[in-house]
Amino acid sequence: MVEPANSPSNGSAAAAPAADGAAKTAKATAQNPAFRMMGLPRLRLPSRNWTIFWTITGSFAGAVIYDKYQTKRTREKWVNLVSHIADERLDTKTIPRRVTIYLQAPPGDGLRTAREHFHLYVKPVLVAAAMDWDVVEGRKEGDVRHKTAEKIRKQRRRNGEGEPVTDDEDGALMVENLRRQNGDMEYPGVAGDIVIGRHTWKEYIRGLHEGYLGPASLPKEADADSVAGTEPAGHAPASTSANDAIANATSAHGAGGAESSPLTSLDTVVESAETGSATDAESVGDGENEDKKGEESAESKEKDGEQKPKRRFPPSPILPEDYSTAVLSPSTPEILGPSVGVRLPHLLGIKNTPVRIYRFLTRRRLQEDIGRQVAAAVLASYRPYTTVIAQDDGSASDVAKETSEQATVLQHEEKDWYKLVHKPRAEHEESLWIEPITLDERIANRMRAFELTSADEERSRRIAAGKEAASNQES
């Protein structure tokens, strides 16, 4: 007799293999007894939320690590490109080459940010080439302009222009005299200037024009109004006290007492004493009033001083509109020291956080650009500044015009400046950062720009690819 397909016996027979398969699966996924005895939990895939968290965290950490690694490799490439200069022999009577670093606090921030930027991107290349450098720092707007111009004015006065420089005014003059007596010579090649940031570049250009087109000596400023202290008038020499009147009367009586009687002399003494005391009282009252007036005037002047703070440095003796009529200094060299503008990206504001994160993760590109500029300055390869076609931001139309290359150096950084930089300045503040760059042809034609040669560019690529080692590694 054949049993139907849906009978209970067939169902139990089919369920038996399924139960055996589940038991085998449970045995296969069971935790390792050793791990279980060590207290480790059973391994399993993370949940959806943990997967998202670890993906984002790992991606960001990987991007940071990769950027740091590439930044280090890029820095080593430019360091190896210039390291052979440190092995060059130098005469004992020759002063090593010295470049000038122009550094200033970025708009809306302090000087520490600019210093860290210099130590991270610029300094390693200079140290690899055993270069010396001087630093011209500025904390406020206008500091670099004044220091640059003052450096040029001192050099002009040493050459015989304006008032002579004394040892007390400039201590470096005594050092130069000692070096001249010892037979020490300056480095025969070019020195050069490395300017960090667009805001510093603007003040550097203004300082060059002020130094060579302005007077060799700054005009003496008018003396500030000083508050003269007033002494109390209660004991002024014109007033006499009662004791002085009695003493005078007694001495007069002793000298010519034969003609006057004692009674008359006593009356005279009493009257003179009363008159003297009254005069003293009036003089004391006048002195107190004058003291009060002096204190009030001093307080008012102090308030005026607080409302109108003084300038950090004297104002510029020459303005850009006066460049065309100014006389060029006879001490101006035919070729001014080559210069180069180094990027200083500085973006503030919480709304710019995405851009700031992107820049943080791509600092290898910044190191590539800065390393190239600094290496060009170290290798002393330069060219004249030319003219470029640039768009005029001040015009409503998008018409491009031809302008000097110096005016467009690092111009893109102005878009990142803090918005408070563009507000009107106070009377004692300078506004160099928001003013356009004005160039005089006599100064602009003498300027030179550092630029890496094609041969050095090709050599840097071979060093990065590992096809060529640095000269110090070969030896």
C-alpha positions, 0 to 999 in steps of 0.5 A, a space after each residue: 500500500 502506497 502512502 500519500 505524499 503529505 502523510 506525517 511520516 514523510 514530513 518527519 523524514 524530510 525534517 531530519 536532514 534539515 535539522 542535521 544541516 542546522 546542527 552542522 552550521 552551528 558547529 561550524 560557526 562556534 567560537 574557538 575554545 581557546 579564544 573563548 577561554 581567553 575571554 575574547 568575544 566571538 568575531 563578527 562583522 560590524 554593524 552598519 553604523 560602525 562600518 560608516 564610522 570606521 570608513 570615514 575615520 580610516 579614509 581621513 587618517 589615510 589621507 593625512 598619512 599619505 599627504 605627510 609622506 608625500 610632503 616629506 618626499 617633496 621636501 627631500 627632493 628640493 633639499 637634495 637639489 641644493 645640498 651640494 652648495 653646502 659642500 662648496 669651499 669658501 675662502 676664510 676671508 669671504 663672508 658667506 652668502 646671506 639672503 633676507 627673509 621678509 616676514 609679517 603677521 598675516 591679516 587677522 592673525 599673529 606673527 606666530 603663524 608666519 613663523 611656523 610657515 617659514 620653519 616648515 616650508 622655507 627653512 629646511 631648504 636654506 639649511 640644506 644649502 648652509 645659507 645664512 639669512 637675515 629676517 625682517 619681521 613685522 607685527 602690524 601693517 606698515 612695519 615691513 615698509 618702514 624697515 625696508 626703507 630704513 635699511 636702504 636709507 642707512 645704506 645711502 647715508 653710508 655712501 655720503 647722502 644725507 646726514 652721516 651715520 654714527 656708531 651710536 645710530 647704527 651698531 652694524 657700522 662698527 662691525 663693517 669697519 672691523 671687517 674691512 680692517 681684517 680684510 673680510 670681503 662680502 660674498 661676490 655673488 647676489 644675495 636676494 630677498 625671499 618675501 612671504 605672503 602677498 601682504 608682505 610683498 606689497 610692503 616690500 615694494 612700497 619700501 623699495 620705492 620709499 628708500 630709493 625715491 624718498 629722502 636719505 634722512 627722514 624729516 624730523 617730526 615736530 615735538 609733541 605737546 608736553 604738559 609742564 608741571 606747576 609748582 605750588 605758589 604758596 611759598 613763592 619768593 614774592 610772598 612773605 610770612 608773618 615771621 619774616 615781617 617781624 624779623 625785618 621790622 626788628 632789624 630795621 628798628 635796630 638799624 635806625 631805632 633812634 628816630 622811631 619810638 618802640 610803640 610806633 615800631 610795634 604797630 608797624 610790626 603788627 600791621 606788616 604781620 597782618 598784611 603778610 598773612 593775608 598775602 600768604 592766604 591769597 597766594 595759597 588759594 591761587 596756587 590751589 586753583 592753578 594746581 586744579 587747572 593743571 590737573 584738569 588740563 593733564 587729564 584732558 590731554 591724556 584723554 585726547 592721547 587715548 583717543 588718538 594713539 601714536 603711529 608705530 613708525 613715522 609716515 612715509 615721506 613720499 606717496 605713490 603719486 609723487 614717484 614720477 617727480 621724485 629724484 632717483 638716488 645716485 646710490 641705486 644699483 643697476 640691478 636690485 637684489 633678486 626677489 621671489 614671492 612665497 605663498 602664505 595661504 591663510 584662510 579664516 572663518 568657520 564657513 571656509 572649513 571645507 576649503 581649509 580641510 582640503 588645503 590641509 590634506 594637500 599640503 604636498 602641493 604647497 611644499 612643491 611650489 614653495 620648495 621650487 621658489 626657495 631652491 631657485 633663490 638658493 641656486 641664484 638663477 634669476 631673470 628680469 621681471 616682465 609684463 603680463 596680461 591680467 584682469 583688472 579687478 577694479 573695472 566692471 568689465 572683464 577686459 584684460 590689460 597689460 601690467 607689470 609682473 610685480 603687481 600680480 605676484 601672489 595676487 590670488 591670496 587677497 581673496 582669502 584675506 579676512 573681511 575686516 582687512 578691507 574696512 577703512 583705517 583709523 588716522 594713525 593706521 596705514 592702509 598698504 594692504 588694501 591699496 593697489 601696487 604702484 610701480 615706478 619704471 626706474 625701480 621696476 626695470 632694475 628688479 629681478 625675479 628668482 626662477 628655476 632653470 629648465 636644467 634644474 627642473 629636470 634634475 629635480 625630476 630625476 631626484 624624485 624618481 630615484 634616478 639621480 642621487 644627491 651629490 653629498 650621497 654620492 661621495 
